[in-house]
Amino acid sequence: MGSVIVAIAILGWLIIQSNSPAPLPVKIQQELVVPVEQPVQEIPDDEVHEVPQQQAPIDPVTISLNKINDLIAQHVKKHGKFPVGSVASDQPFENRFSWIAKLNSEFGDATGLVDWEKSWQAPVHDRFVRRRLNEFQNPTLKSFVGEDSLPATHFVGISGYGENAATLPVNHPRAGIFGTERHASQADITDGLANTMLVAGVSRELGSWARSGHSTIRSFTQHPYINGPDGFDTGNPDVMLVLMADGSVKFLNKETEPVIIERMAAMADGLPLDATVVKTDVKTEPKMTDLPQTSGPEELPILVPIAPDKPPFDINKHLQNKVLSYQQTKPTAISIVLQEIEELIGVQLDRTQLTEAQLAVQITVEQTDVTFLDLLTVIIDEAGLRYEVQTQSIKILSPKQL
């Protein structure tokens, strides 16, 4: 009987437990965020900004022109005027230093290397004039040596237009900023700084950056002005880059009207850069028919001296000149060494026949008191190449081409 009671009690307890609510499982609840739809707002046009695009690399000619502008700007700030085409001295004009030499001495690392009262060709200046000025050379051109066998400039100051532009007075309608002895200020540029050409590139009739004259200042004289007889060129057959007096760099297309280029070259002609506009009250030069005529038995012809022919260049004799010392102690690509030697000896080294792999060969050189030819021979042998002396240049060849 007692066991029955116990069984009944246990059964009752089980029934009570089965009817009790089961405990809730523990769980982490995440809050569900329902986005609220916002009304679309129109953004004003003046607040719309385009996603910035990656800029294209700057043209190397533009980089050079910007550096030249910086040097000229320093000169203007210091002296109040633009550089004069030739540095004043007691030397004849052809022996004077150029405006580029002046800038290099003032704002470069050539302080104390120049005696301005001596000729730029004086032996004491050999170290100075054989320096390479990277900012005045166009890397897109092949020749880095001028007709005077010295490191050349590929950029010249603009003296205006017409054969005698460099010698005209500062207020002449054909005069540019640079002149033989012309000191132009910003106030003299009445056509506007942004409309007046300051510097342009050249690829022919190259000469030392240190000498005054045609090598460093030039005028527009013959059509076509771009890639034409005057030699103006920055490496592209269709366009030319020029530096303006306000520091901007502009493109000139080969189709640009010559009259526009002339007006850009002149700083005070009073004419806009519009070929359709002709101004009749501009100061002009008298025509030959307007000049007073003289006649009579005392009238004598004017004898104009004829310049002697330039002596022919004897390359073999030139290669016998000596180099006191040349050292390239760190392994350097033969392409760089050849460029240095080309500027040092003043003879064009034609390396167009070499492959990129051959130009990348690295060498070291140490030579003292040797001729130009001996130095070149050592370098060429070190690179495993050969050379061939021609009339005006030296052609660098690989062994299989001989």
C-alpha positions as CSV (number, residue, x, y, z in Angstrom):
1,M,0.0,0.0,0.0
2,G,2.8,2.3,0.9
3,S,4.6,1.7,-2.4
4,V,1.5,2.5,-4.3
5,I,1.3,5.9,-2.6
6,V,4.9,6.6,-3.4
7,A,4.3,5.7,-7.1
8,I,1.3,8.0,-7.2
9,A,3.3,10.9,-5.8
10,I,6.1,10.5,-8.3
11,L,3.6,10.3,-11.2
12,G,2.0,13.5,-9.9
13,W,5.3,15.4,-9.8
14,L,6.1,14.3,-13.3
15,I,2.8,15.6,-14.6
16,I,3.4,19.0,-12.9
17,Q,6.8,19.3,-14.4
18,S,5.5,18.4,-17.9
19,N,2.9,21.2,-17.7
20,S,5.4,23.9,-16.6
21,P,6.6,26.2,-19.3
22,A,10.1,25.3,-20.6
23,P,12.9,27.9,-19.9
24,L,13.7,30.2,-22.9
25,P,17.1,29.6,-24.6
26,V,19.6,32.4,-24.1
27,K,20.3,34.2,-27.4
28,I,21.9,37.5,-28.6
29,Q,19.4,39.7,-30.5
30,Q,20.7,42.1,-33.1
31,E,18.9,45.3,-33.7
32,L,17.6,45.5,-37.3
33,V,18.1,49.0,-38.7
34,V,15.6,49.9,-41.4
35,P,17.0,52.7,-43.6
36,V,14.7,55.6,-43.9
37,E,14.3,56.7,-47.5
38,Q,15.5,60.3,-47.8
39,P,14.2,62.7,-50.4
40,V,16.6,63.2,-53.4
41,Q,18.2,66.6,-53.2
42,E,19.5,68.4,-56.3
43,I,23.1,69.6,-56.0
44,P,23.7,73.1,-57.5
45,D,25.9,73.1,-60.6
46,D,28.5,75.3,-58.9
47,E,29.0,72.6,-56.3
48,V,29.5,69.7,-58.6
49,H,33.1,68.6,-58.7
50,E,34.6,66.1,-61.2
51,V,36.7,63.3,-59.9
52,P,40.3,64.4,-60.3
53,Q,42.0,62.6,-63.2
54,Q,45.6,61.5,-63.0
55,Q,47.7,64.2,-64.7
56,A,49.9,63.3,-67.7
57,P,53.6,63.7,-67.3
58,I,54.9,67.2,-68.1
59,D,56.7,67.5,-71.4
60,P,60.5,67.7,-70.9
61,V,60.6,70.9,-73.1
62,T,58.0,72.5,-70.8
63,I,60.1,71.6,-67.8
64,S,63.2,73.2,-69.3
65,L,61.3,76.4,-70.2
66,N,59.9,76.6,-66.7
67,K,63.4,76.4,-65.2
68,I,64.7,79.0,-67.7
69,N,61.8,81.3,-66.7
70,D,62.7,80.9,-63.0
71,L,66.3,82.0,-63.7
72,I,65.1,85.0,-65.8
73,A,62.6,85.9,-63.1
74,Q,65.4,86.0,-60.5
75,H,67.4,88.3,-62.7
76,V,64.4,90.7,-63.2
77,K,63.8,90.7,-59.5
78,K,67.4,91.6,-58.8
79,H,68.1,94.1,-61.6
80,G,64.6,95.4,-62.5
81,K,65.2,94.5,-66.2
82,F,65.4,91.4,-68.4
83,P,68.9,90.1,-69.3
84,V,70.8,91.8,-72.1
85,G,71.8,89.6,-75.0
86,S,75.6,90.1,-74.5
87,V,77.4,91.0,-71.3
88,A,79.0,94.4,-71.5
89,S,82.8,94.5,-71.7
90,D,85.7,96.0,-73.7
91,Q,85.8,92.8,-75.8
92,P,84.4,92.8,-79.4
93,F,80.8,91.7,-79.6
94,E,81.8,88.2,-80.9
95,N,84.0,87.6,-77.9
96,R,81.5,88.6,-75.2
97,F,79.6,86.3,-72.9
98,S,75.9,85.6,-73.4
99,W,72.9,86.3,-71.2
100,I,72.8,82.5,-70.4
101,A,76.4,82.7,-69.1
102,K,75.4,85.6,-66.9
103,L,72.4,83.7,-65.4
104,N,74.6,80.7,-64.8
105,S,77.1,82.7,-63.0
106,E,74.6,84.7,-60.9
107,F,72.2,82.0,-59.9
108,G,74.0,78.8,-60.7
109,D,77.1,77.2,-59.2
110,A,79.7,79.0,-61.3
111,T,80.5,81.9,-59.0
112,G,84.1,83.0,-59.5
113,L,84.7,81.1,-62.7
114,V,84.3,84.0,-65.1
115,D,86.4,87.0,-65.8
116,W,83.9,89.2,-67.7
117,E,86.6,91.4,-69.2
118,K,88.2,88.5,-71.0
119,S,86.9,86.7,-74.1
120,W,84.5,83.8,-73.5
121,Q,87.0,81.8,-75.6
122,A,90.0,82.5,-73.3
123,P,91.7,79.4,-72.0
124,V,90.9,80.4,-68.4
125,H,87.2,79.9,-69.2
126,D,87.6,76.4,-70.7
127,R,86.3,74.7,-67.6
128,F,83.3,77.1,-67.5
129,V,82.2,76.9,-71.1
130,R,82.5,73.1,-71.3
131,R,79.9,72.7,-68.6
132,R,76.6,71.2,-69.6
133,L,73.5,73.2,-68.6
134,N,70.6,70.7,-68.5
135,E,67.9,73.3,-68.3
136,F,69.1,74.8,-71.6
137,Q,69.2,71.5,-73.5
138,N,66.3,69.7,-75.1
139,P,66.5,66.0,-74.3
140,T,64.3,65.1,-77.3
141,L,67.0,66.3,-79.8
142,K,70.0,64.3,-80.9
143,S,72.8,66.8,-81.0
144,F,74.1,68.3,-77.8
145,V,77.2,69.9,-79.3
146,G,77.2,73.1,-81.3
147,E,79.1,74.0,-84.5
148,D,81.8,75.4,-82.2
149,S,82.4,71.9,-80.8
150,L,81.2,73.0,-77.3
151,P,78.1,72.1,-75.3
152,A,75.2,73.9,-77.0
153,T,72.0,75.6,-75.9
154,H,68.7,74.5,-77.5
155,F,66.9,77.6,-76.3
156,V,67.5,81.2,-77.4
157,G,66.2,84.6,-76.4
158,I,63.8,86.2,-78.9
159,S,65.2,89.5,-80.3
160,G,62.1,90.2,-82.5
161,Y,61.7,89.7,-86.3
162,G,63.8,90.8,-89.2
163,E,67.5,90.5,-89.9
164,N,68.6,93.5,-87.7
165,A,66.1,93.0,-84.8
166,A,68.8,92.5,-82.2
167,T,70.3,95.9,-82.8
168,L,67.1,97.9,-82.9
169,P,66.1,100.5,-80.1
170,V,64.0,99.2,-77.3
171,N,60.8,101.0,-78.6
172,H,61.1,99.8,-82.2
173,P,58.0,97.9,-83.4
174,R,60.1,94.9,-84.6
175,A,62.2,94.7,-81.4
176,G,61.9,91.8,-79.1
177,I,62.9,91.5,-75.4
178,F,66.5,90.4,-76.1
179,G,68.9,92.5,-78.0
180,T,72.6,92.9,-78.5
181,E,72.8,95.8,-76.0
182,R,69.1,96.3,-75.2
183,H,68.0,96.4,-71.6
184,A,64.2,95.8,-71.7
185,S,62.0,96.2,-68.7
186,Q,58.5,94.9,-68.1
187,A,57.2,98.5,-68.7
188,D,58.7,98.3,-72.3
189,I,56.5,95.4,-73.2
190,T,53.5,97.4,-74.1
191,D,51.9,94.6,-76.0
192,G,51.4,92.7,-72.8
193,L,53.6,90.0,-71.1
194,A,51.2,87.2,-72.0
195,N,51.3,88.2,-75.7
196,T,55.1,88.6,-76.0
197,M,57.5,85.7,-76.7
198,L,60.6,85.5,-74.4
199,V,62.4,82.2,-75.3
200,A,62.0,79.6,-78.0
201,G,63.7,76.4,-78.9
202,V,66.2,75.8,-81.8
203,S,67.6,72.7,-83.4
204,R,70.0,74.1,-86.1
205,E,72.9,76.4,-86.2
206,L,73.6,75.5,-82.6
207,G,76.5,77.0,-80.6
208,S,77.9,77.4,-77.2
209,W,75.5,78.7,-74.5
210,A,78.4,80.9,-73.3
211,R,78.8,83.0,-76.5
212,S,76.8,86.0,-77.4
213,G,75.1,86.3,-80.8
214,H,73.2,83.9,-83.0
215,S,73.8,80.9,-80.6
216,T,71.9,82.5,-77.8
217,I,69.6,85.2,-79.2
218,R,67.7,84.9,-82.5
219,S,65.0,86.6,-84.5
220,F,62.4,85.4,-87.0
221,T,63.6,86.1,-90.5
222,Q,62.4,83.5,-93.0
223,H,59.1,81.5,-93.6
224,P,58.1,79.0,-92.4
225,Y,59.0,80.2,-88.9
226,I,58.4,76.8,-87.3
227,N,60.9,74.1,-88.4
228,G,62.1,76.4,-91.1
229,P,65.3,78.1,-92.2
230,D,65.7,80.0,-88.9
231,G,66.1,76.7,-87.0
232,F,63.2,77.3,-84.5
233,D,62.1,73.9,-83.3
234,T,61.4,72.0,-80.1
235,G,61.5,68.4,-81.5
236,N,58.0,68.1,-82.9
237,P,57.4,68.7,-86.7
238,D,53.9,70.0,-86.2
239,V,54.1,72.2,-83.1
240,M,56.6,74.3,-81.2
241,L,56.7,75.3,-77.5
242,V,57.6,78.9,-76.6
243,L,58.0,80.7,-73.3
244,M,56.1,83.9,-72.9
245,A,57.1,87.0,-70.9
246,D,54.5,86.2,-68.2
247,G,56.1,82.8,-67.6
248,S,53.5,80.8,-69.4
249,V,54.3,78.1,-72.0
250,K,52.3,78.2,-75.3
251,F,52.0,75.9,-78.3
252,L,52.4,77.2,-81.8
253,N,51.0,75.1,-84.6
254,K,52.8,74.9,-87.9
255,E,49.7,76.4,-89.4
256,T,50.0,79.5,-87.2
257,E,50.0,82.6,-89.4
258,P,53.5,84.1,-89.7
259,V,52.1,87.6,-88.9
260,I,51.0,86.2,-85.5
261,I,54.4,84.9,-84.7
262,E,55.9,88.2,-85.7
263,R,53.6,90.1,-83.4
264,M,54.4,87.6,-80.6
265,A,58.2,88.2,-81.2
266,A,57.8,92.0,-81.0
267,M,57.1,93.6,-77.6
268,A,55.8,97.0,-78.6
269,D,54.2,97.0,-82.0
270,G,50.8,97.9,-80.7
271,L,49.0,95.1,-82.7
272,P,46.8,92.3,-81.3
273,L,47.4,88.7,-82.0
274,D,44.8,88.7,-84.7
275,A,45.9,88.3,-88.3
276,T,42.7,90.0,-89.5
277,V,43.5,93.2,-87.7
278,V,45.7,95.7,-89.4
279,K,46.7,98.9,-87.7
280,T,47.8,101.7,-90.0
281,D,49.2,104.1,-87.4
282,V,52.0,101.8,-86.3
283,K,55.4,103.3,-86.5
284,T,57.1,101.7,-89.5
285,E,60.5,102.0,-91.2
286,P,60.8,104.2,-94.2
287,K,60.9,102.5,-97.6
288,M,64.0,102.9,-99.8
289,T,61.9,105.1,-102.1
290,D,61.1,107.5,-99.2
291,L,64.8,108.2,-98.4
292,P,66.4,111.3,-99.8
293,Q,68.2,110.6,-103.1
294,T,71.6,111.9,-103.8
295,S,73.5,112.1,-107.1
296,G,76.6,113.7,-108.5
297,P,80.2,112.9,-109.3
298,E,81.2,112.6,-105.7
299,E,78.8,109.7,-105.1
300,L,80.9,106.6,-104.4
301,P,79.8,103.0,-104.0
302,I,79.8,101.6,-100.5
303,L,82.2,98.7,-100.2
304,V,80.8,95.9,-98.1
305,P,83.5,93.5,-96.7
306,I,82.9,89.9,-97.4
307,A,83.4,87.5,-94.6
308,P,86.1,84.9,-95.3
309,D,84.9,81.3,-95.7
310,K,84.9,79.3,-92.6
311,P,88.0,77.0,-92.6
312,P,87.1,73.4,-93.0
313,F,86.9,71.3,-89.9
314,D,89.8,68.8,-89.6
315,I,88.4,66.2,-87.4
316,N,91.6,64.1,-87.2
317,K,93.6,67.1,-86.1
318,H,90.9,68.1,-83.6
319,L,91.0,64.6,-82.1
320,Q,94.7,65.1,-81.2
321,N,93.8,67.7,-78.6
322,K,94.3,66.6,-75.1
323,V,92.2,66.0,-72.0
324,L,94.0,66.6,-68.7
325,S,91.8,64.2,-66.7
326,Y,88.6,62.2,-67.1
327,Q,87.3,59.9,-64.4
328,Q,84.2,57.8,-64.1
329,T,84.9,55.7,-61.1
330,K,81.4,54.4,-60.6
331,P,79.9,51.9,-63.1
332,T,77.9,54.1,-65.5
333,A,75.9,53.3,-68.7
334,I,77.9,53.8,-71.9
335,S,75.1,56.0,-73.2
336,I,75.7,58.5,-70.4
337,V,79.5,58.3,-70.8
338,L,79.3,58.9,-74.6
339,Q,77.1,61.9,-74.1
340,E,79.6,63.4,-71.7
341,I,82.5,62.6,-74.1
342,E,80.6,64.2,-77.0
343,E,80.3,67.4,-75.1
344,L,83.9,67.2,-73.8
345,I,85.6,66.7,-77.2
346,G,83.1,68.7,-79.2
347,V,82.4,66.1,-81.9
348,Q,79.1,64.4,-82.5
349,L,79.1,60.7,-81.6
350,D,76.5,58.9,-83.8
351,R,75.1,56.1,-81.7
352,T,72.0,55.4,-83.6
353,Q,73.2,52.0,-84.7
354,L,73.5,50.7,-81.1
355,T,70.8,48.6,-79.4
356,E,69.3,49.5,-76.0
357,A,71.2,46.6,-74.5
358,Q,74.5,47.9,-75.9
359,L,73.8,51.4,-74.7
360,A,73.0,50.0,-71.2
361,V,76.4,48.4,-70.7
362,Q,78.2,49.9,-67.7
363,I,81.8,50.9,-67.6
364,T,84.4,52.7,-65.5
365,V,87.1,55.0,-66.9
366,E,90.1,56.7,-65.5
367,Q,92.4,58.5,-67.9
368,T,95.0,61.3,-67.5
369,D,96.7,63.5,-70.1
370,V,95.4,61.7,-73.2
371,T,94.2,62.8,-76.5
372,F,90.5,63.0,-77.4
373,L,91.0,60.0,-79.7
374,D,92.9,57.9,-77.1
375,L,90.2,58.6,-74.5
376,L,87.4,57.6,-76.9
377,T,89.3,54.4,-77.8
378,V,89.6,53.3,-74.2
379,I,85.9,53.9,-73.6
380,I,84.8,52.2,-76.7
381,D,87.0,49.2,-76.0
382,E,85.8,49.0,-72.5
383,A,82.2,48.7,-73.8
384,G,83.1,46.1,-76.4
385,L,82.2,48.4,-79.2
386,R,84.0,49.9,-82.2
387,Y,84.0,53.3,-83.9
388,E,84.5,54.9,-87.3
389,V,85.8,58.4,-87.8
390,Q,83.9,60.3,-90.5
391,T,84.2,63.8,-91.9
392,Q,82.2,65.7,-89.3
393,S,81.3,63.0,-86.7
394,I,82.2,59.6,-85.3
395,K,79.9,56.7,-85.8
396,I,79.8,54.2,-82.9
397,L,79.3,50.6,-84.0
398,S,78.9,47.1,-82.6
399,P,81.6,44.6,-83.5
400,K,79.3,42.7,-85.9
401,Q,78.8,45.8,-88.0
402,L,82.4,46.0,-89.0
